[in-house]
Amino acid sequence: MESGKYPPSTVLGTSAFISVGGTRFHDWNRAGFGPLGYTGALAWSSNTFFGQVGRGVGGETLIKWARNYGFGKRTGVELLAEAGGLIADDAWKRENYNWEWSEGDTVNMSIGQGFTLATPLQIARMFAVPANGGYLVQPHLLKGSQTALAAKKSLNLKPATISTLRAGLRQVVAAGTGRALSDPSLPAIAGKSGTAEAPPGQSHAWFGGVAPFDKPEIVVVAFAEHSGGGGGATAGPMVRQVMEAYFGKNRAKTQRKSKQPSFTGCPGEVKFNRRPVAPGY
């Protein structure tokens, strides 16, 4: 969308596969979904939609924006053993495989496959961008520190790009692959499922969720290594459990606060501050 080649209004025909250099890149349902825009493509995880977009904008653009989102390097969180992941490019492939970057590499990368490596924390950081209005944040172990509050960088995304991403992520839970998180007892959740092939073992299952959709407070990412299940069905319920714990405690605090006597204007009035819930997988 930021390149201008595929604006928010884009609709593309999806099919069973797209062919690049004699290799077929299949949609996960092996049939395609017919014409889709960004919202539908996110909701149903259409490989051929994003493959066409990636192919159209080119590998250099995908690599640039992946790195803009912080992939391929450490986030800087206070963990010495943090991994940086990998966003490969032509130079890296020539050095490691003695072969140039190909169009097939671009299509693979467009859905997070191929050489791409990412950590759950990098994925959580990515989900925070459309949730917070377009900023890449610096993660820290201590919530509310002055350093954490100051360390954010605008990606200069167009408002239409952010609103399109948010609408698509919400549709994932409302009517797509993340319906396991659609629960009237919880605030409206937006998110995205992911199923990463990992031969020779079983696939990895991912889910990233953001809530509440209209005024985000929390991002939760679950990663089920070699689970063999789909992201929505396997990792989605893990995210839901954390959301239930987080918002359940919030409701309990709200109820306790509502029962406190009124001390309007009193300097000793009790205030309840939300504390972060430890992540669970």
C-alpha positions in Angstrom: 0.0 0.0 0.0 2.8 2.4 0.9 4.5 1.7 -2.5 1.4 3.1 -4.3 1.2 0.0 -6.6 -1.5 -1.7 -4.6 -3.7 0.9 -2.8 -6.2 0.1 -0.1 -8.9 -0.4 -2.7 -7.0 -3.2 -4.5 -8.9 -6.3 -5.4 -7.1 -9.3 -6.8 -8.3 -12.7 -8.1 -7.0 -15.5 -6.0 -6.7 -19.1 -7.2 -5.4 -22.5 -6.3 -1.8 -21.4 -7.0 0.5 -18.9 -8.7 3.3 -20.2 -10.8 6.8 -18.7 -10.8 9.6 -20.2 -12.8 7.8 -23.5 -13.0 7.2 -23.7 -9.2 3.6 -23.6 -7.9 2.9 -21.6 -4.8 -0.4 -22.9 -3.5 -3.2 -21.3 -1.5 -3.6 -23.1 1.7 -7.1 -24.4 0.9 -5.9 -25.6 -2.6 -8.8 -23.8 -4.3 -8.3 -20.1 -3.8 -10.9 -17.6 -2.6 -11.9 -15.8 -5.8 -11.6 -12.0 -5.8 -10.3 -10.5 -2.5 -9.3 -7.1 -1.2 -6.9 -6.7 1.7 -9.5 -7.2 4.4 -10.7 -10.5 3.0 -7.1 -11.6 2.2 -6.1 -11.0 5.8 -9.3 -12.7 7.2 -8.7 -15.8 5.1 -4.9 -15.8 4.9 -4.8 -16.0 1.1 -1.3 -17.0 0.0 -2.0 -16.2 -3.6 -3.2 -12.7 -2.8 -0.1 -11.7 -0.9 2.1 -13.6 -3.4 0.8 -11.4 -6.2 1.3 -8.2 -4.2 4.9 -9.3 -3.1 5.7 -10.2 -6.7 4.4 -6.9 -7.9 6.2 -4.6 -5.5 9.4 -6.7 -5.7 11.8 -8.3 -3.2 13.7 -5.0 -2.5 10.5 -3.3 -1.3 9.5 -6.3 0.9 13.0 -6.4 2.4 13.0 -2.7 3.1 9.6 -2.7 4.8 10.4 -5.9 6.8 13.4 -4.1 8.2 11.4 -0.9 8.8 9.2 -3.0 11.1 12.3 -4.2 13.0 12.8 -7.6 11.6 16.3 -9.0 11.0 17.8 -7.4 14.1 17.5 -7.5 17.9 14.7 -5.4 19.5 17.0 -4.3 22.3 15.0 -5.7 25.1 17.0 -6.4 28.2 17.7 -10.1 27.4 21.3 -10.9 26.5 20.3 -14.1 24.6 17.8 -12.3 22.3 18.0 -13.5 18.7 17.9 -11.1 15.8 16.1 -13.3 13.3 16.8 -13.0 9.6 15.6 -10.9 6.7 17.6 -12.3 3.8 18.5 -10.3 0.6 20.5 -10.9 -2.6 23.9 -10.4 -0.9 23.0 -12.9 1.9 21.8 -15.5 -0.6 24.9 -15.2 -2.8 27.1 -15.5 0.2 25.3 -18.5 1.7 24.0 -20.3 -1.4 26.1 -18.9 -4.2 23.0 -18.0 -6.0 21.1 -14.7 -6.8 17.8 -13.7 -5.3 14.8 -15.0 -7.3 11.2 -14.1 -7.9 10.3 -17.3 -6.1 12.2 -16.0 -3.0 10.1 -12.9 -3.2 6.8 -14.8 -3.3 7.9 -17.0 -0.4 8.9 -14.0 1.6 5.5 -12.3 0.9 3.9 -14.7 3.4 6.8 -15.0 5.8 8.2 -18.2 4.4 11.5 -18.9 2.7 14.6 -17.6 4.5 12.7 -15.4 6.9 13.2 -15.9 10.6 11.4 -14.0 13.3 11.0 -14.1 17.1 7.7 -13.9 19.0 8.8 -10.6 20.4 9.5 -9.2 16.9 6.0 -10.4 15.9 4.4 -8.7 18.9 6.3 -5.5 18.0 4.8 -5.7 14.5 1.3 -6.1 15.7 1.7 -3.0 17.9 2.3 -0.8 14.9 -1.2 -0.6 13.5 -2.6 -0.8 17.1 -0.8 2.3 18.2 -1.2 4.4 15.1 2.0 3.6 13.2 4.9 3.6 15.7 7.6 1.0 16.1 8.1 0.7 19.9 11.2 -0.3 21.9 10.2 -3.2 24.1 11.3 -3.2 27.7 10.9 -5.6 30.7 9.7 -2.8 33.0 6.4 -1.2 32.0 6.2 2.6 32.3 9.9 3.4 32.5 10.8 6.8 31.0 13.1 5.1 28.5 10.2 2.9 27.3 7.9 5.8 26.9 10.3 7.8 24.9 11.6 5.0 22.6 9.2 4.8 19.7 9.7 5.7 16.0 7.1 6.6 13.5 7.0 4.5 10.3 5.2 7.4 8.5 2.4 5.1 7.4 -0.5 6.7 5.6 -3.7 6.8 7.6 -5.4 4.7 4.9 -2.8 2.0 5.3 -3.2 1.9 9.1 -7.0 1.8 8.9 -6.9 -0.9 6.2 -4.6 -3.1 8.3 -6.8 -2.6 11.4 -10.0 -3.5 9.5 -8.4 -6.6 8.1 -7.0 -7.8 11.5 -10.5 -7.2 13.0 -12.1 -9.2 10.3 -9.8 -12.2 11.0 -11.5 -12.6 14.4 -15.0 -11.4 13.4 -15.4 -13.8 10.5 -12.1 -15.4 9.4 -9.5 -17.8 10.7 -9.4 -16.3 14.2 -13.1 -16.8 15.2 -12.0 -18.8 18.2 -11.3 -15.4 19.8 -14.7 -14.0 19.1 -16.3 -14.0 22.5 -18.9 -11.6 23.8 -17.4 -11.8 27.3 -14.2 -10.2 26.0 -13.6 -6.8 24.3 -13.4 -6.9 20.5 -10.1 -8.5 19.5 -8.2 -8.0 16.2 -5.4 -10.4 15.2 -3.9 -12.7 12.7 -3.2 -16.4 12.5 -0.1 -17.9 10.9 0.9 -21.5 10.0 4.6 -21.7 9.1 5.9 -24.8 7.3 8.9 -26.2 9.1 10.2 -29.3 7.3 11.1 -32.0 8.2 9.0 -31.5 11.3 5.4 -30.4 11.8 4.4 -26.8 11.1 4.6 -24.0 13.6 1.3 -22.3 14.7 1.2 -18.6 15.4 -1.4 -16.1 16.5 -1.1 -12.5 17.4 -4.0 -10.6 19.0 -4.7 -7.0 19.9 -7.4 -5.8 22.3 -9.6 -3.9 22.7 -9.9 -3.2 19.0 -11.2 0.3 19.3 -8.7 1.4 22.0 -5.8 -1.2 22.2 -4.1 -1.9 25.5 -2.4 -5.2 25.0 -0.7 -7.3 22.3 -0.4 -11.0 22.9 1.5 -13.4 20.6 1.4 -17.2 21.0 3.8 -19.5 19.2 3.3 -23.3 19.2 6.5 -24.9 17.9 6.0 -27.9 15.6 2.5 -28.3 16.8 1.2 -29.4 13.4 -2.0 -27.4 13.8 -3.3 -24.2 12.2 -2.6 -20.9 13.8 -6.2 -20.0 14.5 -7.1 -23.4 15.9 -3.9 -24.1 17.9 -2.3 -20.8 18.9 -5.5 -18.7 18.9 -6.9 -20.3 22.1 -3.6 -19.6 23.9 -4.0 -15.9 23.1 -7.6 -16.1 24.3 -6.5 -17.5 27.6 -4.1 -14.6 28.2 -6.8 -12.1 27.1 -9.3 -13.7 29.6 -6.8 -13.4 32.4 -5.9 -9.8 31.6 -9.4 -8.5 31.1 -10.8 -10.6 33.9 -8.5 -9.0 36.4 -9.3 -5.6 34.9 -13.0 -6.2 35.4 -12.4 -7.4 39.0 -10.4 -4.2 39.7 -13.2 -2.1 38.2 -15.7 -3.7 40.4 -13.6 -3.2 43.5 -13.1 0.4 42.5 -16.9 1.0 42.0 -17.5 -0.3 45.6 -15.1 2.2 47.2 -16.6 5.1 49.0 -16.5 8.4 47.2 -13.7 10.8 48.3 -14.1 13.6 45.7 -11.4 16.1 46.2 -9.7 14.1 48.9 -5.9 13.9 48.4 -5.8 10.4 49.7 -8.3 9.0 47.1 -7.4 5.4 46.2 -6.5 4.8 42.5 -6.2 1.4 40.8 -3.5 1.0 38.3 -3.4 -1.9 35.9 -0.4 -4.2 36.1 0.9 -6.3 33.2 -0.1 -9.9 33.2 2.7 -12.4 32.7 2.5 -13.9 29.2 1.5 -17.5 28.9 2.0 -20.0 26.0 
